[in-house]
Amino acid sequence: MDEKRYTYRITLAVSIIAGLLLLLLIGAWAYEGFGKEWRRVQKDYGALLEEGEDFENGILQVDLPQFNRVDRCISCHHGIEDSRMKDAPQPHTFHPGTFLDEHPVKKYGCTICHGGQGRALSREDAFGRSSSAHWPNPLLEYPYIQASCGKCHLAIFDVNEQNQDGAIEGMDVFIKGKYIFSQEGCLGCHKAREVGGILGPDLTRQGEKTKHEYSFQNISGDRTVSHWLKEHFKDPEMVSPGSQMLQIQLEEEDLDALAIFVMGMSRPDIPFDYFTMPTLNEFKGVRDTLDGATAFAYICSACHGKQGEGKDYKEYNTGIPSVGNTDFRRVASEDFIRFTLEKGRSLRQMGSWTTSISGMKVGELDATATFVKYRGAFDQGSTILTSNGKLAEGISLFDQKCKTCHGEDGKGDVAVALNQHDFLARANDLFIVETIHNGRGNTAMPGWWHLEESEISNLLTLIRSWNTARPVAGELYLPTPNLEEGAMRYHFLCSRCHGDFGEGETGPSIINADFLDAASNRFLHGTIAEGREHTAMFGWSSDVYDQEQLGMQDISNIIAYMRKSAGEPLSYIFPGSNPGDRIKGAEVFADRCAECHGPSGEGIKAPALNNQELLSAASNGYLMATITMGREGTAMPSWGYGGDDYPALSGEERKHLVATIRAWQRIRIKF
């Protein structure tokens, strides 16, 4: 009896379990056949169609072997190519815009742009956003979907205006991000497509990183790539402890745009015919050449500021010089700026931007130097040719601006005498005006292009009032020169005072492009032939009677050699004359300069002067002009004019300072 009861119970249990399994299988079969999410979606789509209208149903997919993808999105998104579905709800709605005209689903699929899991057949799996999901590329919402445009359309250095203005539909935020990327100077620290700095990580393929490659330990909120990037832009060191990246102060929508652009920086492994030509060319290392203003924005503005304003040494542990400062630009030659771009500054934040390191083209570095120097505010073709200015105002202006170098009544001090008969008898008005206006690169003569035309006319009137002599009008035509003879004569006769390279020793710098651009052949011939009275410059035709006497042909040869040499690329920036006493200068430096520049010029609250790259770029004239003029708007005072809190230094004291600074130079770096 017990055995029968036991057998009955076992049979009943097995029957129940078998029945339950059967019911489970039937339920699974029913769910698979009728309960799947994609089936319900297709049923709803069918209800939107006209009665009797048929459509392709079942699991639909687009095979994209060129992308190594399979997209099944169209299993639910039947209406994306049906314009009748413009007002239908998701997922049945028509794809907005005209994107599919150029990006047909059969060729591109969906996930290459939208992200998400293409093989999924449910909304949650397709979106890939669940906290428990490990899908690397979740679905992108607007506006972040525009980051995908960068896969094929991003040309970082494309200067085509139409592309920059966002002519490609749906790329407005991405293009805005590209503009912000350039204006914030991101390439000053980061490389992208072989161009940029080396302080930060390479951004070429930054957009290919998934959220699993970012640390969200120090971030609250959404765990998305876009959120991480925005928080990092706002406070890099908080998000990535130890980061040296500067904070980016932007509005939220601008942060979005920048994040979208960075997310779009990629180099996907797809066929070449999907890329635009500018993008493909950049991958091959072929790109547009940047003009000076654009190059400055890309590589300089992060540190030096969008307007070149720099960073105050009082507010920052390491200040950054203001390269947009008018006084700096008046004193610094293009050679000085170009050398600094090429060589950088050792032991400072300024790295080398030479082509082999930065990927910048030689022409781009040249254009950047020109932009920094002039910033579009310089008109070299000045037409101030009148000496009918106001004498009294000219006297006042000369006392304010010129006397500290050219001396009382223009009779000379640390600079040459202007009130000199032979000079005024040979220098025409154009020579004087261009010299005032343009200055002389690599000398102590700054450009005064920021003065009003009337002010320069007033100065010209004053200078002409010192002497009634007037230059002979018209050009002087010289014999056809022999450059080889001119080189020999120059080195045997002229280099004694003017230096082997015309940089100036006891005499002024004469192989100088700014000087020779302003000086006519008549002016040069008269000065060489007849000299200057009461100076060390004697007349090589009038005062010499032996074999060294120069005739018209000899002088023509020398002038031609000077002009040719001035137009050749520099091997070095030569210091020029240095008549000061470094021992006396050391006392002045300790008293007046060491507090900011450091006892040995190492830089504390001001730029380092004891720096070999600086001293190889800066002529003695540059040092003299900087000491004399100072830098308005900065802590650097004008030691030539003095002020309420500091005295004016004499010309001799300034010469001594230059000698002290120059004595720190241990090597001469080739340009």
C-alpha positions in Angstrom: 0.0 0.0 0.0 2.8 2.4 0.9 4.6 1.5 -2.3 1.5 2.3 -4.5 1.0 5.6 -2.7 4.6 6.5 -3.3 4.4 5.6 -7.0 1.3 7.7 -7.4 2.8 10.7 -5.8 5.9 10.5 -8.0 3.8 10.1 -11.1 1.7 13.1 -10.2 4.7 15.3 -9.5 6.3 14.4 -12.8 3.0 15.1 -14.6 2.7 18.5 -13.0 6.2 19.4 -13.8 5.8 18.2 -17.4 2.6 20.2 -17.7 4.3 23.3 -16.4 7.2 22.9 -18.8 4.8 22.4 -21.6 2.9 25.6 -20.6 6.2 27.4 -20.4 7.2 26.3 -23.8 3.9 27.3 -25.2 4.2 30.7 -23.5 7.7 31.2 -24.9 6.5 30.2 -28.3 3.6 32.6 -28.1 5.8 35.4 -26.8 8.4 34.8 -29.5 5.7 34.8 -32.2 3.5 37.6 -30.9 5.0 39.3 -27.9 8.3 40.6 -29.0 8.7 44.4 -28.9 9.6 44.7 -32.5 6.5 42.7 -33.5 4.3 45.1 -31.5 6.0 48.1 -33.1 5.4 46.6 -36.5 1.8 46.0 -35.7 1.4 49.6 -34.6 3.1 50.8 -37.8 0.7 48.7 -39.9 -2.2 50.4 -38.1 -0.9 53.8 -39.4 -1.0 52.7 -43.0 -3.9 52.9 -45.3 -6.3 49.9 -45.1 -5.0 47.0 -47.2 -1.6 48.5 -47.6 1.2 46.0 -47.1 4.7 46.4 -45.8 7.8 44.3 -45.3 7.8 42.8 -41.8 9.8 40.5 -39.7 13.4 41.0 -38.6 15.0 43.4 -41.1 18.6 44.3 -41.2 21.2 46.1 -43.3 24.5 44.3 -43.7 27.4 46.7 -43.7 30.6 44.7 -44.0 32.5 47.9 -44.9 31.8 49.1 -41.4 31.9 45.7 -39.8 28.3 46.3 -38.7 24.8 44.8 -38.9 22.0 47.3 -38.3 18.5 46.0 -37.5 17.1 49.4 -36.6 14.7 49.3 -39.6 12.9 46.4 -37.9 11.2 49.1 -35.8 11.9 52.3 -37.8 9.8 51.5 -40.9 8.8 55.0 -41.6 12.2 56.7 -41.8 12.0 56.9 -45.6 8.2 57.4 -45.8 7.5 61.2 -46.0 3.8 60.4 -45.0 5.1 59.7 -41.5 6.4 63.2 -40.8 3.9 63.6 -38.0 3.9 60.1 -36.8 5.3 59.3 -33.3 8.6 57.5 -32.7 9.7 55.0 -33.8 7.5 55.4 -36.9 8.4 59.0 -37.9 10.0 60.1 -41.1 13.7 60.9 -40.8 14.0 64.7 -40.6 15.9 66.8 -43.1 17.5 65.6 -46.3 20.2 63.6 -44.6 19.1 60.3 -46.2 19.5 61.8 -49.7 23.2 61.8 -49.2 23.4 59.1 -46.5 21.0 56.3 -47.7 20.3 53.6 -45.1 21.4 50.8 -47.4 24.9 52.4 -47.7 25.4 53.9 -44.3 23.0 52.1 -41.9 22.0 53.9 -38.7 24.5 53.3 -36.0 27.5 54.8 -37.8 25.8 58.2 -37.1 23.4 57.5 -34.2 25.4 55.1 -32.2 23.7 52.4 -30.2 23.6 48.6 -30.6 22.7 47.8 -34.2 21.9 44.1 -33.7 19.4 44.7 -30.8 15.7 44.2 -31.3 14.5 46.1 -28.1 14.6 49.7 -27.3 16.6 49.2 -24.1 19.2 47.0 -25.8 19.4 49.2 -28.9 20.0 52.4 -26.9 22.7 50.8 -24.8 22.4 53.3 -22.0 21.4 51.1 -19.1 23.8 51.4 -16.1 24.2 47.6 -16.2 25.0 47.6 -19.9 28.5 47.6 -21.2 27.8 48.6 -24.7 30.7 50.9 -25.7 28.7 53.4 -27.9 25.3 54.2 -26.6 22.7 56.0 -28.7 23.5 59.7 -29.1 20.8 62.3 -28.6 20.7 65.7 -30.2 22.9 67.7 -30.3 25.6 65.1 -29.5 24.7 63.1 -32.6 26.5 65.8 -34.6 29.8 64.4 -33.2 29.4 61.6 -35.7 29.7 64.0 -38.6 33.4 64.3 -37.7 34.0 60.7 -38.7 33.8 61.6 -42.4 33.5 65.4 -42.6 36.0 66.8 -40.0 38.9 68.7 -41.6 40.4 70.5 -38.6 42.5 72.9 -40.8 40.0 73.4 -43.6 39.8 77.2 -44.1 37.0 77.0 -46.7 34.5 79.7 -45.6 31.5 77.7 -46.7 32.5 74.7 -44.6 33.3 76.9 -41.6 29.9 78.5 -41.8 28.2 75.1 -41.4 26.8 74.7 -44.9 26.5 70.9 -44.3 23.0 70.3 -42.9 22.9 69.4 -39.3 26.5 70.3 -38.5 25.9 73.8 -37.0 26.8 72.8 -33.4 29.7 70.8 -34.5 31.1 73.6 -36.7 30.6 76.0 -33.7 32.6 73.5 -31.6 35.3 73.6 -34.2 35.5 77.4 -34.0 35.7 77.3 -30.2 38.4 74.6 -30.4 40.4 76.9 -32.6 39.8 80.1 -30.5 40.6 78.4 -27.2 44.1 77.5 -28.5 43.7 73.8 -27.8 46.5 72.9 -30.2 48.9 74.9 -28.1 49.2 71.9 -25.8 47.6 69.0 -27.8 48.4 67.5 -31.2 45.7 66.6 -33.7 46.6 65.0 -37.0 50.3 65.6 -36.5 49.9 69.4 -35.7 50.1 71.1 -32.3 51.9 71.0 -29.0 53.2 68.1 -27.0 52.3 69.0 -23.4 48.9 67.2 -23.5 47.6 63.9 -25.0 47.1 63.6 -28.7 43.5 64.3 -29.6 43.5 62.8 -33.1 41.4 59.8 -32.1 39.9 61.2 -28.9 36.4 60.7 -30.2 36.9 57.0 -30.5 37.3 56.5 -26.8 34.3 54.9 -25.1 32.9 55.8 -21.7 34.7 52.8 -20.2 38.0 54.5 -20.9 37.1 57.5 -18.8 37.3 57.7 -15.0 34.1 59.1 -13.4 35.5 58.8 -9.9 35.5 62.6 -9.4 32.4 63.4 -11.4 28.7 63.4 -10.3 25.8 63.2 -12.7 25.5 61.4 -16.0 28.2 58.8 -16.8 28.5 59.9 -20.5 31.5 60.9 -22.5 29.9 64.3 -23.2 29.4 65.0 -19.5 32.9 63.9 -18.6 34.4 66.2 -21.3 32.4 69.2 -20.1 33.3 68.8 -16.5 36.9 68.3 -17.5 36.9 71.6 -19.5 35.5 73.4 -16.5 37.9 72.0 -13.9 40.6 69.7 -15.4 42.5 69.1 -12.2 39.4 68.2 -10.3 38.4 65.6 -12.9 41.9 64.4 -13.6 44.1 65.1 -10.6 47.6 66.3 -11.7 46.4 67.7 -15.0 48.1 70.9 -16.0 45.3 71.9 -18.4 43.9 75.4 -18.0 40.3 75.9 -17.1 38.0 76.9 -20.0 35.5 79.5 -19.1 32.5 79.0 -21.4 28.7 79.1 -21.4 27.0 75.7 -21.2 25.9 75.7 -24.8 29.5 76.4 -25.8 30.8 73.6 -23.6 28.3 71.4 -25.4 29.6 72.5 -28.8 33.3 71.9 -27.8 32.5 68.5 -26.3 30.7 67.5 -29.5 33.7 68.6 -31.6 36.1 66.6 -29.5 33.8 63.6 -29.6 34.0 63.9 -33.4 37.8 63.7 -33.6 38.4 60.3 -34.9 39.9 58.3 -37.7 37.5 55.4 -38.3 38.5 52.3 -40.2 36.1 52.7 -43.1 36.6 52.9 -46.9 38.2 56.0 -48.2 35.3 56.9 -50.4 33.2 57.8 -47.3 35.5 60.7 -46.4 35.3 64.2 -47.8 38.4 65.2 -49.7 39.7 67.7 -47.1 39.3 65.1 -44.4 41.1 62.4 -46.4 43.9 64.8 -47.3 44.4 65.6 -43.6 44.8 61.9 -42.9 47.5 61.9 -45.6 49.2 64.9 -44.1 48.0 67.3 -46.7 46.1 70.3 -45.4 45.3 74.0 -45.9 47.9 76.5 -44.8 46.7 78.7 -41.9 47.1 82.4 -42.0 48.7 84.3 -39.2 45.6 85.2 -37.3 44.2 81.6 -37.5 47.5 80.1 -36.5 47.8 82.4 -33.5 44.3 81.4 -32.4 45.1 77.7 -32.8 48.5 77.5 -31.1 49.1 80.6 -29.0 45.8 81.9 -27.6 45.4 79.4 -24.7 48.5 80.8 -23.0 49.0 84.3 -24.4 45.2 85.1 -24.6 42.9 85.7 -27.5 44.2 89.3 -27.8 47.7 88.5 -26.7 47.0 89.9 -23.2 49.1 87.2 -21.5 48.7 86.3 -17.8 49.7 88.5 -14.9 52.7 87.4 -12.9 50.9 88.6 -9.7 47.8 86.4 -10.3 49.6 83.2 -11.7 52.5 81.3 -10.3 54.0 81.4 -13.7 53.0 84.5 -15.6 52.9 84.6 -19.4 54.1 87.7 -21.3 51.7 89.9 -23.2 52.6 89.5 -26.9 49.7 91.7 -27.8 51.1 94.6 -25.8 51.7 97.6 -28.1 55.1 98.4 -26.6 56.3 94.9 -27.1 55.2 94.8 -30.7 56.8 98.2 -31.3 60.2 96.9 -30.0 60.2 93.2 -31.0 61.2 92.5 -34.6 59.7 89.8 -36.7 63.0 88.1 -36.4 62.8 88.1 -32.6 59.3 86.7 -32.7 60.0 84.1 -35.4 63.2 82.9 -33.5 61.2 82.5 -30.3 58.5 80.4 -32.1 61.3 78.3 -33.7 63.4 77.7 -30.5 61.0 78.3 -27.6 62.5 79.2 -24.2 64.3 76.5 -22.2 63.1 76.0 -18.6 60.0 78.0 -19.4 56.5 77.0 -20.6 57.3 78.2 -24.1 58.1 75.2 -26.2 59.7 75.0 -29.6 57.3 75.3 -32.6 59.8 74.2 -35.2 58.2 72.2 -38.0 59.7 68.9 -37.0 58.1 69.1 -33.5 54.9 70.9 -34.1 53.9 70.0 -37.6 53.4 73.7 -38.4 54.6 74.8 -41.8 57.4 77.2 -42.2 55.1 79.7 -43.9 52.6 79.4 -41.0 55.3 80.2 -38.5 56.3 83.2 -40.6 52.7 84.4 -40.9 52.2 84.0 -37.1 55.3 86.1 -36.4 54.0 88.8 -38.7 50.5 88.7 -37.1 52.0 89.0 -33.6 54.1 91.9 -34.7 51.4 93.9 -36.5 48.0 92.3 -35.7 46.5 94.1 -38.7 47.0 97.5 -37.1 50.1 98.5 -39.1 50.1 100.5 -42.3 53.6 100.4 -43.8 52.5 102.5 -46.7 52.2 105.7 -44.6 51.7 108.8 -46.7 52.7 111.5 -44.2 54.9 113.6 -46.4 54.4 117.1 -45.1 56.6 119.1 -42.8 53.9 121.7 -42.3 53.0 120.5 -38.9 52.9 122.5 -35.6 56.4 123.2 -34.3 55.4 123.7 -30.6 53.5 120.4 -30.5 56.5 118.7 -32.2 58.8 120.0 -29.5 56.5 118.8 -26.8 56.1 115.4 -28.4 59.9 115.0 -28.9 60.5 115.8 -25.3 57.9 113.2 -24.3 58.9 110.4 -26.7 62.3 110.9 -28.3 64.6 113.0 -26.0 65.5 110.1 -23.7 67.4 108.4 -26.5 68.2 111.1 -29.0 69.1 113.7 -26.4 68.3 117.3 -25.8 67.4 119.1 -29.1 68.2 115.8 -31.0 71.9 116.1 -30.5 72.4 112.5 -29.5 72.6 110.3 -26.4 72.1 106.5 -26.5 70.9 107.0 -30.1 72.4 108.9 -33.0 72.1 112.6 -33.3 69.3 113.8 -35.5 70.2 117.5 -35.2 73.2 117.0 -37.5 73.8 119.1 -40.7 74.9 116.2 -43.0 72.2 113.9 -42.0 69.4 116.6 -42.5 71.0 117.6 -45.8 70.6 114.1 -47.2 67.6 112.5 -45.5 64.4 113.4 -47.3 61.0 113.6 -45.6 60.0 110.1 -46.6 63.1 108.6 -45.0 62.4 110.4 -41.7 58.7 109.6 -41.7 59.2 105.9 -42.5 61.9 105.6 -39.9 59.6 107.2 -37.2 56.6 105.2 -38.4 58.2 101.7 -39.0 61.2 101.8 -36.5 64.2 99.7 -37.1 64.1 96.0 -36.4 66.7 94.6 -34.0 67.8 98.1 -33.0 66.7 100.4 -30.2 64.5 102.4 -32.5 60.8 101.3 -32.0 58.1 101.8 -34.4 55.8 104.8 -33.7 53.0 103.6 -35.9 50.5 104.1 -33.2 50.9 107.9 -33.4 48.5 110.0 -35.3 49.6 111.3 -38.7 49.4 114.8 -37.4 51.8 113.9 -34.6 54.4 112.5 -37.0 54.0 115.6 -39.1 54.7 117.7 -36.0 57.9 115.7 -35.3 59.0 116.1 -38.9 58.4 119.9 -38.7 60.6 120.0 -35.6 63.4 118.0 -37.1 63.4 120.1 -40.2 63.5 123.3 -38.1 67.0 122.3 -36.8 68.6 122.9 -40.2 67.8 124.8 -43.3 69.6 122.3 -45.5 67.3 120.2 -47.8 68.2 117.1 -49.7 68.6 117.0 -53.4 65.4 115.7 -55.0 65.3 112.7 -57.3 67.0 109.3 -57.4 70.7 108.8 -57.9 71.5 106.2 -60.6 74.5 104.2 -59.7 76.8 102.1 -62.0 76.0 98.4 -62.4 77.4 96.9 -59.2 79.9 94.1 -58.7 78.7 92.2 -55.6 81.9 90.4 -55.1 83.9 93.6 -55.0 81.2 95.2 -52.8 81.5 92.4 -50.3 85.3 92.7 -50.2 85.2 96.5 -49.8 82.6 96.3 -47.1 84.5 93.8 -45.0 87.8 95.6 -45.4 86.5 99.1 -44.8 83.1 99.2 -43.2 83.0 96.3 -40.9 85.5 97.9 -38.6 82.7 100.1 -37.1 79.5 98.6 -38.5 80.2 95.0 -37.7 81.0 92.0 -39.9 77.3 91.5 -40.6 76.3 95.2 -40.5 74.8 94.7 -37.1 76.5 97.8 -35.6 79.5 98.0 -33.3 80.9 101.5 -32.7 78.8 102.6 -35.6 75.0 102.0 -36.2 73.5 99.0 -37.8 73.4 99.5 -41.6 72.7 96.1 -43.0 69.2 96.4 -41.7 66.1 95.9 -43.9 64.1 98.7 -42.3 67.0 101.1 -42.7 67.7 100.2 -46.3 64.0 100.2 -47.3 63.8 103.8 -46.2 67.2 105.0 -47.4 67.6 106.0 -51.1 70.8 105.4 -53.1 71.4 109.1 -53.0 71.3 109.1 -49.2 73.6 106.1 -48.9 76.0 107.4 -51.5 76.3 110.8 -50.0 76.9 109.4 -46.5 79.6 107.0 -47.6 81.3 109.5 -49.9 81.2 112.6 -47.8 80.7 111.2 -44.2 79.1 113.1 -41.3 80.7 116.1 -39.8 81.6 115.9 -36.1 81.1 112.1 -36.0 83.4 109.1 -36.6 82.0 108.7 -40.1 84.4 110.3 -42.5 84.0 110.6 -46.2 85.5 107.8 -48.1 85.7 109.9 -51.2 86.4 113.3 -49.7 88.6 112.5 -46.7 90.6 109.6 -48.0 93.4 110.0 -50.5 95.2 106.6 -50.7 94.2 103.3 -52.2 91.2 103.1 -49.8 89.5 106.1 -51.4 86.2 105.1 -52.9 84.8 106.2 -56.2 81.2 106.0 -57.6 81.7 102.4 -58.8 83.1 101.3 -55.4 80.2 102.8 -53.5 77.7 101.3 -55.9 79.3 97.9 -55.2 79.0 98.4 -51.4 75.4 99.6 -51.5 74.4 96.7 -53.7 76.1 94.3 -51.3 74.4 95.8 -48.3 70.9 95.6 -49.9 71.5 92.0 -51.0 72.7 91.0 -47.6 69.8 92.6 -45.8 67.4 90.5 -47.9 69.0 87.2 -47.0 67.7 84.9 -44.3 69.5 85.4 -41.0 71.9 82.8 -39.6 71.9 84.6 -36.2 70.4 87.6 -34.6 73.5 89.5 -33.8 73.5 91.6 -30.6 75.0 94.8 -32.1 76.9 97.5 -30.2 77.3 97.1 -26.5 79.2 100.1 -25.0 78.1 99.7 -21.4 80.0 98.4 -18.4 78.6 95.1 -17.0 80.1 95.7 -13.5 78.3 99.0 -13.1 75.2 97.5 -14.7 75.2 94.7 -12.1 74.8 97.3 -9.3 71.9 99.0 -11.2 70.3 95.6 -11.8 70.4 94.6 -8.2 68.9 97.9 -7.1 66.2 98.2 -9.8 65.5 94.9 -11.5 66.3 91.9 -9.3 63.1 92.2 -7.2 61.0 91.0 -10.2 63.5 89.4 -12.6 65.5 87.6 -9.9 69.1 88.3 -8.6 70.5 86.4 -11.5 67.8 87.2 -14.0 66.1 83.8 -13.5 62.7 85.3 -13.4 60.5 85.5 -10.3 57.6 88.0 -10.9 58.7 88.8 -14.4 60.2 87.0 -17.4 63.5 85.3 -17.1 66.3 87.4 -18.7 69.1 85.0 -18.0 67.8 82.7 -20.7 69.9 81.6 -23.7 67.0 81.5 -26.2 65.9 85.0 -25.2 69.5 86.4 -25.4 70.0 84.8 -28.8 66.8 86.4 -30.1 67.2 89.8 -28.4 69.6 92.3 -29.8 71.1 94.9 -27.5 68.8 97.4 -29.2 65.8 95.3 -28.2 67.0 95.3 -24.6 67.7 99.0 -24.6 64.3 99.9 -26.0 62.5 97.6 -23.5 64.4 99.1 -20.6 63.8 102.6 -21.9 60.1 102.4 -22.8 58.9 99.7 -20.4 55.6 98.0 -21.2 52.4 100.0 -20.6 49.7 98.1 -18.8 52.3 95.7 -17.2 54.6 95.9 -14.1 57.5 96.8 -16.4 58.2 100.5 -15.8 59.7 103.0 -18.3 63.3 103.5 -17.0 63.9 106.0 -19.7 61.2 108.4 -18.6 60.7 107.5 -14.9 57.5 107.8 -12.9 56.1 108.6 -9.6 57.4 105.4 -8.0 60.7 105.1 -9.7 63.4 107.4 -11.1 64.5 107.8 -14.7 67.8 106.1 -15.5 70.4 108.0 -17.4 71.5 106.8 -20.8 74.8 105.5 -19.4 72.9 103.5 -16.7 70.7 101.9 -19.3 73.8 101.0 -21.4 75.3 99.4 -18.3 72.1 97.4 -17.7 72.2 96.1 -21.3 75.9 95.1 -20.8 75.0 93.1 -17.6 72.2 91.3 -19.3 74.3 90.5 -22.3 77.0 89.1 -20.1 74.7 86.2 -19.1 74.8 84.9 -22.7 76.9 81.8 -22.7 76.0 80.4 -26.1 74.8 81.9 -29.4 71.9 79.8 -30.9 71.7 79.7 -34.7 68.4 80.9 -36.2 
